[in-house]
Amino acid sequence: MSGKQIVIAGCGAAGMAAAIAAAEQGARVTVIEKNEKAGKKIYITGKGRCNLTNAAGRDSFLEKIVTNPRFFYSAFSGFNNQDMMGFMEKSGFPVKIERGNRVFPVSDHASDVTRALTLRMQKLGVRVLLETEAVRPEITDGRIAGLLIRGRKDKEEREIPADALILATGGLSYPSTGSTGDGFRMAREAGHRVTELLPALVPLETEEDTSPMMGLSLKNVEVRMLDGKKEVYRGFGEMLFTHFGVSGPLILSASSFAAKRLRKHSLRLSIDLKPALTEEELDARILRDFDGEKNRDFANSLGHLLPAALIPEIVRRSNIPADRKVNAVTRAERRNLAALMKHVTYTVRASRGFGEAIITQGGVNCREINPSTMESKLVRGLYFAGEMIDLDAETGGFNLQIAWSTGHLAGMSAAAPEE
Ligand SMILES: Cc1cc2nc3c(=O)[nH]c(=O)nc-3n(C[C@H](O)[C@H](O)[C@H](O)COP(=O)(O)OP(=O)(O)OC[C@H]3O[C@@H](n4cnc5c(N)ncnc54)[C@H](O)[C@@H]3O)c2cc1C
């Protein structure tokens, strides 16, 4: 039993995982949270159902880590997706696995996850100071001595002594949940570099007007994101048109690979509406449809192939007059139409902002953090956990697992007796 005094800034996913791990080692743990309750962001995850992890095997799981996957290996080995699922089950909140190995509480309530964590913290005697802000780490002779905190109501400042401090204040996305980037400022003040911070898993804005298709969801399509000729993302699944551009699972995933490039220039999004068919097969299919209704206007002949809201867009792009009878559509025009349906392109000019981003890409530079402990290489007794580290993943429960795994490792290491 370590008996060390550990202070954690941020009572989100990572902070709670860290608190439990440290307290299980016998440390005396205090968590500082500026909100009026713990785990505010968890309540809105997975559309209120909390996709708390992903049940993929180790290698498939690690493939979904977009930035610094190798840095994540140790943390993931110490507390992985199976461990998190086991924690939930043991806590009395069973989980289920859905499409794409996504894991949710059986109840479909994100609050189960917060409850499992807070109940365990209570049992272990973790002290949580709500409505209290972490202001500044106190560093003496290159090591953590304490944390300056401030009451949000009385504005009173005081220092709490600490043998170790874990910063787990999250990123910049959805700042209304409390993640306003305070930890990045504190990390910089402690001498750390913070890499460029960008909104990721975020909808994208297009040059073209997509508002006529707003609300249209396309299932079973393939999208490619292109930077000039270079393909930066390819994925199969579901996407959505909005009044400003595009969104939905595929687009959110694509955005993680596009974020940095979009700071400099536009990218091209290419949608394959019929990925199961080759261009020739699609042409044959269109021909069959046309043959069945020779005297129909072209614009009225695509209903078997496309959702209604997309037909005007495809007709316009095809350059075939909408009222042309299908038996007058030439072979070349029909071939172009097939090619068009396989490559509907948009110019993506920007990501939406942090207010709509599921996560923040960038964070405390991984080179300055020991991957086996999550301890700072610059300040002894300072640890990092969760989204504030320069680590991020695709959608599917991977980002919360980053928080659980890095939080657990930071808590274990901070509580370990010093050599
Ligand atoms: C809408 C939405 C849906 C999501 N859905 C999923 C999902 O289904 N699955 C998934 O894996 N991921 C999902 N994510 C991402 C996931 O929520 C984050 O990756 C995860 O919450 C990060 O955990 P964290 O503990 O690092 O940060 P946070 O959860 O942001 O916690 C940080 C905490 O620190 C506190 N804090 C900040 N500054 C201070 C300070 N100065 N003093 C005291 N406290 C402070 C904040 O109030 C907050 O409580 C979603 C995100 C969003 C926005």
The ligand as a Tripos MOL2 file, in Angstrom:
@<TRIPOS>MOLECULE
LIG
   53    58     1     0     0
SMALL
NO_CHARGES

@<TRIPOS>ATOM
      1 C1        -20.7700   14.3530  -28.3820 C.3       1 LIG1
      2 C2        -19.6450   13.3970  -28.0630 C.ar      1 LIG1
      3 C3        -19.8590   12.0370  -28.1680 C.ar      1 LIG1
      4 C4        -18.8110   11.1360  -27.9090 C.ar      1 LIG1
      5 N1        -19.0780    9.8030  -27.9830 N.ar      1 LIG1
      6 C5        -18.0850    8.9250  -27.7350 C.ar      1 LIG1
      7 C6        -18.3440    7.5290  -27.7230 C.ar      1 LIG1
      8 O1        -19.5000    7.0910  -27.8300 O.2       1 LIG1
      9 N2        -17.2870    6.6880  -27.5560 N.ar      1 LIG1
     10 C7        -16.0050    7.1510  -27.3620 C.ar      1 LIG1
     11 O2        -15.0970    6.3500  -27.2280 O.2       1 LIG1
     12 N3        -15.7490    8.4600  -27.2960 N.ar      1 LIG1
     13 C8        -16.7470    9.3560  -27.4660 C.ar      1 LIG1
     14 N4        -16.4840   10.6950  -27.3660 N.ar      1 LIG1
     15 C9        -15.1210   11.1320  -26.9910 C.3       1 LIG1
     16 C10       -14.9120   10.9740  -25.4690 C.3       1 LIG1
     17 O3        -16.0010   11.5670  -24.8040 O.3       1 LIG1
     18 C11       -13.6010   11.6180  -25.0270 C.3       1 LIG1
     19 O4        -12.5620   11.0430  -25.7590 O.3       1 LIG1
     20 C12       -13.3610   11.3980  -23.5290 C.3       1 LIG1
     21 O5        -14.4200   11.9400  -22.7790 O.3       1 LIG1
     22 C13       -12.0490   12.0300  -23.0770 C.3       1 LIG1
     23 O6        -11.9270   11.8140  -21.7050 O.3       1 LIG1
     24 P1        -11.0370   12.7950  -20.8060 P.3       1 LIG1
     25 O7        -11.2480   12.3430  -19.3980 O.co2     1 LIG1
     26 O8         -9.6720   12.8790  -21.3200 O.co2     1 LIG1
     27 O9        -11.6810   14.2310  -20.9850 O.3       1 LIG1
     28 P2        -13.1260   14.7700  -20.5430 P.3       1 LIG1
     29 O10       -14.1090   13.6700  -20.5660 O.co2     1 LIG1
     30 O11       -13.3650   15.9660  -21.3700 O.co2     1 LIG1
     31 O12       -12.9270   15.1880  -19.0210 O.3       1 LIG1
     32 C14       -12.1350   16.2910  -18.6230 C.3       1 LIG1
     33 C15       -12.6820   16.8230  -17.3120 C.3       1 LIG1
     34 O13       -11.7720   17.7900  -16.7980 O.3       1 LIG1
     35 C16       -12.5180   18.8630  -16.2680 C.3       1 LIG1
     36 N5        -11.6770   20.0700  -16.2460 N.ar      1 LIG1
     37 C17       -11.1760   20.7540  -17.2850 C.ar      1 LIG1
     38 N6        -10.4110   21.7840  -16.8640 N.ar      1 LIG1
     39 C18       -10.4390   21.7280  -15.5060 C.ar      1 LIG1
     40 C19        -9.8490   22.5020  -14.4810 C.ar      1 LIG1
     41 N7         -9.0530   23.5730  -14.7430 N.pl3     1 LIG1
     42 N8        -10.0820   22.1850  -13.2030 N.ar      1 LIG1
     43 C20       -10.8980   21.1450  -12.8890 C.ar      1 LIG1
     44 N9        -11.4770   20.3560  -13.8100 N.ar      1 LIG1
     45 C21       -11.2390   20.6490  -15.1080 C.ar      1 LIG1
     46 C22       -13.7070   18.9910  -17.1870 C.3       1 LIG1
     47 O14       -14.7610   19.6840  -16.6000 O.3       1 LIG1
     48 C23       -14.0180   17.5180  -17.4770 C.3       1 LIG1
     49 O15       -14.9240   16.9990  -16.5340 O.3       1 LIG1
     50 C24       -17.5140   11.6130  -27.5760 C.ar      1 LIG1
     51 C25       -17.3170   12.9870  -27.4480 C.ar      1 LIG1
     52 C26       -18.3500   13.8760  -27.6840 C.ar      1 LIG1
     53 C27       -18.1050   15.3530  -27.5340 C.3       1 LIG1
@<TRIPOS>BOND
     1     1     2 1
     2     2     3 ar
     3     2    52 ar
     4     3     4 ar
     5     4     5 ar
     6     4    50 ar
     7     5     6 ar
     8     6     7 ar
     9     6    13 1
    10     7     8 2
    11     7     9 ar
    12     9    10 ar
    13    10    11 2
    14    10    12 ar
    15    12    13 ar
    16    13    14 ar
    17    14    15 1
    18    14    50 ar
    19    15    16 1
    20    16    17 1
    21    16    18 1
    22    18    19 1
    23    18    20 1
    24    20    21 1
    25    20    22 1
    26    22    23 1
    27    23    24 1
    28    24    25 2
    29    24    26 1
    30    24    27 1
    31    27    28 1
    32    28    29 2
    33    28    30 1
    34    28    31 1
    35    31    32 1
    36    32    33 1
    37    33    34 1
    38    33    48 1
    39    34    35 1
    40    35    36 1
    41    35    46 1
    42    36    37 ar
    43    36    45 ar
    44    37    38 ar
    45    38    39 ar
    46    39    40 ar
    47    39    45 ar
    48    40    41 1
    49    40    42 ar
    50    42    43 ar
    51    43    44 ar
    52    44    45 ar
    53    46    47 1
    54    46    48 1
    55    48    49 1
    56    50    51 ar
    57    51    52 ar
    58    52    53 1
@<TRIPOS>SUBSTRUCTURE
     1 LIG1         1 GROUP 0 **** ****
